[in-house]
Amino acid sequence: MITNEVKEVRGFILAILKLQYPSPASDRLISLTLNDSHLDSSIPQIRGQLHYLVDKGYVRTEEGNELGIQRTMATLTAKGVDLLDGSIPDDPGIMVTR
């Protein structure tokens, strides 16, 4: 069973990506931002949640280089924007705050 904290982390990741939209955000930026919210912000945790969000079609990722360090770069998709805006039905695996 999925915990509310995992759902909340997924929602926060989408919210972070919406602030960057249409530009990507690195897994490091997401990690630092989640850490400020006292949520699980480890890079492996972030990458796992990004994989879930990619599978659902809300995010796309690519490997990139940020200041010489290999990073996963994530970009919100139009479907992700629609989810956050309430234009499509809520996803039970993601806690969206509006």
N, C-alpha and C positions, 0 to 999 in steps of 0.2 A: 504494500500500500504506500502511496506517495504521501509525503508529509506536507503540511501547509507551508513549512519553510522552503521546501523545494519549489512549490508553486509560486511562492513569493519571490524567490530568486529569479525564476523564469520571467515573471512580470517585470521585475526591476531591470533585467537585462534588456527586455524589449523597450522599456522606458528610456534607458540610457541610449540605445540605438536610435530611438526616435529623435532625441536631441541632436544627434549627429547626422540624421538623415538629410540628404541622400549619401553622405560620406560614410565610410566605414569607421569602426572603432576597434581598437586592438583588445585582445584578451587581457592585457595588462591594465588598460584604462578601465575596463569593466571590473577587474579585480579590485583596483584601488577605490573605485566608486562604491562597490558593494561593501568593502571593508569599512568605509565611512558610515555605512548603515548597519554595521555589526551583523552582517549576514555571512554565510560561508563563502569566502572569496578566494579559495585556492585556485590556482590555474587549472589543475586537473578537474576540479568541480565545475569551473566555468566552461571548459571545453566540453565536458559531458552534457551540460545543459544546452550549450550551443548546438551540439549534435542533435539533441531532441528537437530544438526549435527549427533546425534545418529540415529534419524529417517531416515536420508539420507544415513546412512551407512558409514560415514566418520570417526566416533569416536565411541569408546565404553567406558562406565563408570562403576564404581563400587564405593561403599562406602568404605572408608578406614579411617585409623587413622594416623594423622600426628602430632607427638609430643603431643599425648594425646587428640587431638581435632578431632572430626568427620569431615571428608572432602569428597567431591566428587573427585575421582581420574579419570582422563580422559587419554585415550591412542588413538593415531592415528591408524586407520586401514590401510591395504594395499590400499584400495580404496581411502582413504584420501591422502596417499602418491601419488597415481596416479593422483589425481586431482591437487595437488600442483605442480607436475612435468609436467603437461600438457599432460599426457598419455591418459586421457579420456577427453571428452568435458567439457568445463567450465559449472558450475552450476550458473543459473541466480540469485540465492539467496545468493551467496557468492562472495565477491570481493577478488580474488587471485592476489597477486603481484608477478610477476616473474622477 
